[in-house]
């Protein structure tokens, strides 16, 4: 192939890869779940870039666990799942610690790898390797590793740039999914996961409660409830288990907070409780104890019985405020005070 022909061929290849990346970005935004995004991403380097093998892992750094382990390419079924220690001794560990892309040529004793990893790499006779860290919302999420055959040689700068663009698109898609779930259908009156009113409907009911109490001079309580363990559950067991926990919490809250009172989901791990028939007049301590009692028994998550903590912030009408904004502000303040002091009931 002469010079001009080669230049044209490379330009065409670059154009096709750019188009493929653009098409993939569109499909990623349409993915309906974390698993869907991850499977599409790990398949892309082998099908679109022509690499020999791709490995995608996601991690729970706090628990030192590998969550997802996905492999694409020939012999994928024979690739063994690594443990945490193995990852730390290789390029994966370096990329995670440095939060930088690791590019390693073929037939190279990379000093970033432990002697054991170097020996294993020589035995497998793989070609060039690229390890890309995956950062989600600024936190370590996992890595994407791509491997050439020895015959394919090393990765070019253009290929590394393409892979980086792929990981950026993947993380953007996952952030979109995460934020969509953490802001539950704010334009809809009811949450699709728990069936509870959303913040939109809850705010309307709070306004109505204020109007009624101004007319009748009857007190009521606004309680904000935050689950303390949802992030850990999501990280260790996956998003589906976190969703299962949320539905269980919602069901228990509805069991103890009966109409005409209101239970609503106000955020990803937050609930709002509006109690208009206060027992004992204007004392909210009994209601707070009732809410915290919901978390007394363990929840079943992924076949395990888990103890889940929660914090509660309380505001009373008219003692803490006579309008929705001041009541919400007071409840939020007591919620944060409780978290800071390690008191789940805040300042009641």
SVG drawing of the C-alpha trace seen along z (x, -y; Angstrom):
<svg xmlns="http://www.w3.org/2000/svg" viewBox="-61 -31 72 53">
<polyline fill="none" stroke="black" stroke-width="0.4" points="0.0,0.0 1.6,-3.3 1.7,-6.4 -1.4,-8.3 -3.5,-5.1 -2.4,-4.4 -3.3,-7.9 -6.7,-7.6 -7.3,-4.2 -6.3,-5.5 -8.5,-8.5 -11.4,-6.3 -10.8,-4.0 -10.7,-7.0 -14.0,-8.3 -15.7,-4.9 -14.5,-4.7 -15.8,-8.1 -19.1,-7.3 -19.3,-4.0 -18.5,-5.9 -21.3,-8.4 -23.8,-5.6 -22.7,-3.8 -23.2,-7.0 -26.8,-7.2 -27.5,-3.6 -25.9,-4.1 -28.2,-7.0 -31.2,-4.6 -30.0,-1.9 -32.4,-1.0 -30.1,0.3 -26.5,0.3 -26.0,3.9 -27.2,2.9 -24.7,0.1 -21.8,2.2 -22.5,5.1 -22.6,2.6 -19.3,1.0 -17.3,4.1 -18.4,5.4 -17.5,2.2 -13.7,2.5 -13.8,6.0 -16.6,5.3 -15.7,1.7 -12.0,1.4 -10.9,5.0 -9.1,5.6 -8.6,9.2 -10.2,9.0 -11.9,6.5 -12.5,6.9 -14.7,4.5 -14.9,4.6 -16.8,2.5 -15.7,2.3 -16.8,1.5 -13.5,0.0 -14.8,-0.3 -15.6,3.4 -12.7,4.4 -15.0,6.3 -15.4,6.9 -19.0,6.3 -19.2,6.8 -16.7,8.9 -17.5,8.8 -15.3,10.2 -15.7,9.9 -13.6,11.7 -12.3,15.2 -12.2,17.5 -14.1,15.1 -15.7,18.0 -12.2,19.2 -11.1,15.9 -11.1,16.2 -12.6,13.5 -9.7,11.8 -9.8,11.0 -9.0,7.7 -5.4,8.5 -4.7,9.6 -6.1,6.4 -3.9,4.3 -0.7,5.9 -1.4,5.2 -2.0,2.3 -5.6,2.1 -4.4,1.2 -2.1,-1.4 -4.8,-3.0 -7.2,-3.1 -4.6,-4.6 -3.4,-7.2 -6.8,-7.7 -4.9,-7.7 -4.9,-5.6 -2.2,-2.9 -0.7,-2.0 1.7,0.9 3.5,2.1 3.7,5.8 6.7,7.8 7.4,5.3 8.2,6.0 6.1,3.1 7.5,1.8 4.0,0.9 3.1,4.6 4.2,7.0 6.6,9.8 3.8,12.3 1.7,10.3 4.7,9.8 5.3,13.6 1.7,14.3 1.7,11.8 4.8,13.4 3.1,16.8 0.0,15.6 2.0,13.8 -0.5,11.0 0.2,7.9 -0.3,4.3 -2.5,3.5 -4.5,0.4 -6.3,0.0 -8.7,-2.9 -10.1,-4.0 -13.8,-4.5 -14.9,-7.4 -18.5,-7.9 -19.6,-11.2 -15.9,-11.7 -15.6,-8.4 -13.7,-5.2 -16.2,-2.9 -14.1,-0.3 -11.8,0.2 -12.0,1.2 -9.0,3.2 -8.3,4.0 -5.7,6.4 -4.2,6.9 -2.8,10.1 1.1,10.2 0.7,10.0 -1.4,6.9 1.3,5.0 0.7,1.9 -2.2,-0.5 -1.9,-3.7 -2.6,-7.1 -5.8,-7.3 -7.0,-4.0 -6.3,-5.1 -8.1,-8.3 -11.1,-6.3 -11.2,-4.1 -11.0,-7.2 -14.0,-8.7 -15.8,-5.4 -15.4,-5.4 -16.5,-9.1 -19.7,-8.2 -20.2,-5.2 -19.9,-7.2 -22.2,-9.9 -24.8,-7.3 -24.5,-5.8 -24.6,-9.2 -27.8,-9.9 -29.3,-6.6 -28.2,-7.3 -29.5,-10.8 -32.8,-9.8 -33.4,-7.2 -32.2,-9.5 -34.7,-12.2 -37.8,-10.1 -40.1,-11.3 -40.4,-14.8 -42.9,-15.8 -45.2,-12.9 -47.4,-12.8 -46.4,-9.3 -43.0,-7.5 -42.7,-4.7 -40.6,-2.5 -42.4,-2.8 -45.8,-4.0 -45.5,-6.9 -46.3,-10.5 -43.3,-12.4 -42.0,-15.7 -44.3,-17.4 -47.5,-16.0 -46.0,-16.0 -45.3,-19.8 -48.9,-20.3 -50.2,-18.3 -47.9,-20.3 -49.4,-23.6 -52.9,-22.2 -52.0,-21.1 -50.7,-24.6 -53.9,-26.2 -56.0,-23.8 -54.0,-24.4 -54.1,-28.1 -57.9,-27.9 -58.3,-25.3 -55.2,-26.2 -54.4,-22.4 -50.8,-21.5 -49.1,-19.0 -45.7,-17.6 -43.4,-17.4 -40.7,-14.7 -37.8,-14.2 -36.4,-10.6 -33.0,-9.7 -31.8,-6.2 -28.2,-5.9 -27.2,-2.7 -28.5,-3.0 -25.2,-4.0 -23.5,-1.0 -26.2,1.4 -26.0,0.1 -22.3,0.5 -22.1,4.0 -25.2,5.6 -26.1,3.6 -28.8,1.1 -31.6,3.7 -31.0,4.5 -31.0,0.8 -34.4,0.5 -35.7,3.5 -34.6,1.9 -36.4,-1.3 -39.7,0.5 -39.5,2.3 -38.9,-0.9 -41.8,-2.5 -44.1,0.4 -43.1,0.2 -43.6,-3.5 -47.1,-3.1 -47.9,-0.5 -47.3,-2.9 -48.4,-6.2 -52.0,-5.8 -54.3,-8.2 -55.1,-11.1 -51.4,-11.4 -48.9,-11.3 -45.7,-9.3 -43.8,-10.5 -40.5,-9.9 -38.7,-13.2 -35.3,-12.1 -33.1,-9.0 -32.8,-7.9 -35.1,-10.4 -38.8,-10.3 -41.2,-12.9 -43.9,-12.1 -46.7,-14.5 -48.7,-13.8 -51.8,-15.9 -53.5,-13.8 -50.7,-14.3 -51.1,-11.9 -50.9,-13.9 -51.5,-17.2 -48.3,-19.0 -45.8,-16.3 -43.9,-14.8 -41.7,-12.5 -44.1,-9.6 -44.3,-9.9 -40.5,-10.1 -40.2,-7.0 -42.7,-5.2 -40.8,-6.2 -37.5,-5.0 -39.1,-1.8 -39.6,-1.0 -35.8,-0.4 -35.7,1.7 -36.1,5.0 -33.6,6.1 -34.5,5.8 -34.0,8.7 -31.5,7.7 -30.1,10.2 -31.0,13.1 -29.3,11.4 -30.9,9.8 -29.4,6.3 -29.7,3.7 -30.4,0.3 -30.0,-3.0 -32.0,-6.2 -32.1,-9.8 -35.2,-11.9 -35.6,-15.6 -38.8,-17.2 -40.6,-20.5 -43.9,-21.4 -46.6,-23.8 -46.9,-26.5 -43.9,-26.2 -41.2,-25.8 -42.9,-27.7 -46.2,-28.8 -45.4,-28.3 -44.1,-25.4 -40.7,-26.9 -39.9,-27.6 -41.2,-24.1 -39.0,-22.4 -36.0,-24.4 -36.4,-23.6 -36.9,-19.9 -33.8,-19.9 -31.8,-21.6 -32.8,-19.1 -32.1,-16.2 -28.5,-17.5 -28.0,-18.1 -29.0,-14.6 -26.6,-13.2 -23.7,-15.4 -24.3,-14.3 -25.1,-10.7 -28.6,-11.1 -31.1,-9.5 -34.0,-11.6 -32.3,-14.9 -33.5,-17.7 -37.1,-16.9"/>
</svg>
